[in-house]
Amino acid sequence: MTIALTAAASAGIGALAVSRWLGQPERVVANYHKWYHRNGATTYNNTRWLGTATQKSPLDAWVFQEIIFEAKPDVLVETGTYKGGSSFYYASVMDLQNRGRILTVDIENYAGKPQHPRVQFFLGSSTSPEILDRLRAAIEPGEKVMVTLDSDHHAEHVADELRLYHDLVTPGSYLVVEDTHFNGRPILPGFGPGPYEAVEAFLRTHPNFQRDRTREKFGMTFNPGGWLKRLN
């Protein structure tokens, strides 16, 4: 009887602990997020689109395709090409709508990037006047534009990109600031000011942009508070 009572009590305590844990969804999400990042070799560094590495959370990739379908950008400007997985994914989504193209820029020209007729690569710094002029020249008057920032994640650089790129975004479309989960939100607590802090400062002076928290509906996102919609 004693053993049975002890087992029952242990089970009850365990159930109570689980109940309390599940009653704190933000804590659950944060811990899963940390686990996901710690195990990058089998998670984000092992995520592929049609065989091409993307380094995207599948949850965020799904949200990107929803935005591309809803906003129907003619042009998606991406800073931080890396190995081209994200731009290849965006182009594939645009293929399904038979519209749109990607202008993507990086300071390094990695070999083996997937080629796609909707993707145009630019080599150089995303904050250089020359690159910005070339990007602007590639956008036709009246085209709908979406922007995603995924290059250097230090706050100063992201702030410069926000200053330079926000006016490319057309009303009703999106400016996505990626990897706002840095600096303890919840990963890499020692990173220092990063994308999230740059977004905070940007929104204080740009009321025509607002965070769209509906894009965080799956709980975990690499871009908490970074899905920005232009209102006007």
C-alpha positions as CSV (number, residue, x, y, z in Angstrom):
1,M,0.0,0.0,0.0
2,T,2.8,2.4,0.9
3,I,4.5,1.7,-2.5
4,A,1.2,2.3,-4.3
5,L,0.5,5.5,-2.4
6,T,4.1,6.7,-3.1
7,A,3.6,6.0,-6.8
8,A,0.3,7.8,-6.9
9,A,1.7,10.8,-5.1
10,S,4.7,10.9,-7.5
11,A,2.4,10.7,-10.5
12,G,0.3,13.5,-9.1
13,I,3.3,15.7,-8.5
14,G,4.5,14.9,-12.0
15,A,1.2,15.8,-13.5
16,L,1.0,19.0,-11.5
17,A,4.5,20.0,-12.7
18,V,3.6,19.3,-16.3
19,S,0.4,21.3,-15.9
20,R,2.3,24.2,-14.5
21,W,4.9,24.0,-17.3
22,L,2.3,23.9,-20.0
23,G,0.6,26.8,-18.4
24,Q,3.6,28.9,-19.3
25,P,3.6,28.7,-23.1
26,E,6.2,31.4,-23.5
27,R,8.6,29.4,-21.3
28,V,7.9,26.3,-23.3
29,V,8.5,28.1,-26.7
30,A,11.7,29.7,-25.4
31,N,13.2,26.4,-24.2
32,Y,12.3,24.7,-27.5
33,H,13.8,27.6,-29.4
34,K,17.1,27.3,-27.4
35,W,17.1,23.6,-28.0
36,Y,16.5,24.2,-31.7
37,H,19.5,26.6,-31.9
38,R,21.8,24.4,-29.9
39,N,21.2,21.5,-32.2
40,G,21.7,23.5,-35.4
41,A,23.6,20.7,-37.1
42,T,20.3,18.7,-37.3
43,T,17.8,21.6,-37.4
44,Y,18.4,24.9,-39.2
45,N,21.6,23.8,-40.8
46,N,19.9,20.7,-42.0
47,T,16.7,22.2,-43.5
48,R,16.4,22.1,-47.3
49,W,14.1,23.3,-50.0
50,L,14.3,21.0,-53.1
51,G,17.7,19.8,-51.9
52,T,19.1,23.3,-51.2
53,A,20.0,24.4,-47.7
54,T,17.9,27.3,-46.6
55,Q,18.9,28.0,-42.9
56,K,15.3,29.0,-42.3
57,S,12.9,27.7,-39.7
58,P,10.2,25.8,-41.6
59,L,7.6,27.8,-39.5
60,D,9.0,31.1,-40.8
61,A,9.3,29.7,-44.4
62,W,5.6,28.9,-44.3
63,V,4.8,32.5,-43.1
64,F,6.9,33.9,-45.9
65,Q,4.9,32.1,-48.5
66,E,1.7,33.3,-46.9
67,I,2.9,36.9,-47.1
68,I,4.1,36.5,-50.7
69,F,0.7,35.1,-51.7
70,E,-1.2,37.8,-49.8
71,A,0.9,40.9,-50.6
72,K,1.8,39.7,-54.1
73,P,5.1,41.6,-54.4
74,D,6.5,42.2,-57.8
75,V,9.9,42.5,-56.2
76,L,11.3,41.0,-53.1
77,V,14.6,42.6,-52.0
78,E,16.8,40.4,-49.8
79,T,20.0,41.5,-48.0
80,G,22.1,38.5,-47.0
81,T,22.1,36.1,-49.9
82,Y,24.6,33.7,-48.2
83,K,24.3,30.5,-50.3
84,G,21.1,31.4,-52.0
85,G,18.7,29.0,-50.3
86,S,16.2,31.5,-49.2
87,S,16.1,33.4,-52.5
88,F,15.6,30.0,-54.3
89,Y,12.7,29.2,-52.0
90,Y,11.1,32.6,-52.5
91,A,11.4,32.2,-56.3
92,S,9.8,28.8,-56.1
93,V,6.8,30.3,-54.3
94,M,6.6,33.0,-56.9
95,D,6.6,30.4,-59.6
96,L,3.3,29.1,-58.3
97,Q,1.8,32.6,-58.7
98,N,3.5,33.2,-62.0
99,R,4.7,36.6,-60.9
100,G,7.5,38.3,-59.0
101,R,11.3,38.3,-58.8
102,I,14.0,38.5,-56.1
103,L,16.9,41.0,-55.9
104,T,19.4,39.6,-53.4
105,V,22.7,41.1,-52.2
106,D,25.7,39.9,-50.3
107,I,29.3,40.9,-49.7
108,E,30.5,37.4,-50.6
109,N,29.9,35.4,-53.7
110,Y,29.5,31.8,-52.5
111,A,30.0,29.1,-55.1
112,G,27.2,26.8,-56.0
113,K,24.3,29.1,-55.4
114,P,21.1,27.7,-57.0
115,Q,20.2,29.6,-60.2
116,H,16.7,30.6,-61.0
117,P,15.4,33.0,-63.7
118,R,13.5,35.0,-61.0
119,V,16.6,35.7,-58.9
120,Q,19.2,38.4,-59.6
121,F,22.3,38.5,-57.5
122,F,24.2,41.6,-56.4
123,L,27.7,41.5,-55.0
124,G,28.6,44.2,-52.5
125,S,27.6,45.7,-49.1
126,S,23.9,46.2,-48.7
127,T,24.6,49.7,-47.2
128,S,26.8,50.9,-50.0
129,P,25.3,53.8,-52.2
130,E,26.3,51.9,-55.3
131,I,24.4,48.7,-54.4
132,L,21.4,50.7,-53.3
133,D,21.4,52.7,-56.6
134,R,21.6,49.4,-58.6
135,L,18.7,47.9,-56.6
136,R,16.5,51.0,-57.0
137,A,17.3,51.0,-60.8
138,A,16.1,47.4,-61.0
139,I,12.7,48.2,-59.6
140,E,10.2,49.5,-62.1
141,P,7.9,52.4,-61.2
142,G,4.6,51.2,-59.7
143,E,5.9,47.8,-58.7
144,K,5.0,46.3,-55.3
145,V,8.0,45.8,-53.2
146,M,8.7,43.6,-50.1
147,V,12.1,43.7,-48.2
148,T,13.8,41.2,-45.9
149,L,16.9,42.1,-44.0
150,D,19.2,39.1,-43.2
151,S,22.8,40.2,-43.4
152,D,25.0,41.5,-40.6
153,H,22.9,41.3,-37.4
154,H,24.6,43.9,-35.3
155,A,22.2,46.7,-34.3
156,E,24.2,49.5,-36.0
157,H,24.2,47.7,-39.4
158,V,20.5,46.7,-39.2
159,A,19.7,50.3,-38.3
160,D,21.5,51.5,-41.4
161,E,19.6,49.0,-43.5
162,L,16.3,50.0,-42.1
163,R,17.1,53.7,-42.8
164,L,18.1,52.9,-46.4
165,Y,15.5,50.2,-47.4
166,H,12.3,51.1,-45.6
167,D,11.1,53.5,-48.2
168,L,11.4,50.8,-50.9
169,V,8.5,48.9,-49.2
170,T,5.1,49.7,-50.7
171,P,2.1,50.3,-48.5
172,G,0.4,47.0,-47.5
173,S,3.7,45.1,-48.0
174,Y,6.3,43.9,-45.5
175,L,9.7,44.8,-44.2
176,V,11.0,41.6,-42.4
177,V,13.9,42.0,-40.0
178,E,15.3,38.6,-39.5
179,D,17.0,37.0,-36.5
180,T,15.6,39.3,-33.9
181,H,15.9,36.3,-31.6
182,F,19.5,37.3,-31.0
183,N,20.7,38.9,-27.7
184,G,18.7,36.7,-25.4
185,R,15.4,36.8,-27.3
186,P,15.8,34.0,-26.4
187,I,19.2,32.8,-28.0
188,L,22.7,34.2,-27.9
189,P,22.3,36.3,-24.7
190,G,25.9,37.6,-25.1
191,F,25.5,38.8,-28.6
192,G,24.8,42.5,-27.7
193,P,22.4,44.8,-29.4
194,G,21.1,43.3,-32.6
195,P,18.1,43.3,-34.9
196,Y,15.5,43.6,-32.2
197,E,17.1,46.7,-30.7
198,A,17.4,48.2,-34.2
199,V,13.7,47.5,-34.8
200,E,12.7,49.1,-31.5
201,A,14.5,52.3,-32.4
202,F,13.1,52.3,-36.0
203,L,9.5,52.0,-34.9
204,R,9.8,54.9,-32.5
205,T,10.3,57.3,-35.5
206,H,8.3,55.4,-38.2
207,P,4.7,55.1,-37.2
208,N,3.7,54.0,-40.8
209,F,5.2,50.6,-39.9
210,Q,3.9,48.3,-37.3
211,R,4.7,44.9,-36.0
212,D,2.3,42.2,-37.3
213,R,2.2,39.7,-34.5
214,T,-0.2,37.5,-36.4
215,R,2.9,36.3,-38.3
216,E,4.1,34.7,-35.1
217,K,1.1,32.4,-34.9
218,F,3.2,29.2,-34.7
219,G,4.9,30.2,-31.5
220,M,8.5,29.9,-32.4
221,T,9.9,32.3,-34.9
222,F,13.5,33.4,-35.6
223,N,12.0,36.9,-36.1
224,P,10.0,37.9,-33.0
225,G,8.8,41.4,-33.4
226,G,10.5,41.6,-36.8
227,W,7.5,41.1,-39.1
228,L,6.8,44.7,-40.0
229,K,3.9,45.8,-42.2
230,R,3.9,49.2,-43.9
231,L,0.5,50.9,-43.4
232,N,0.8,53.9,-45.7
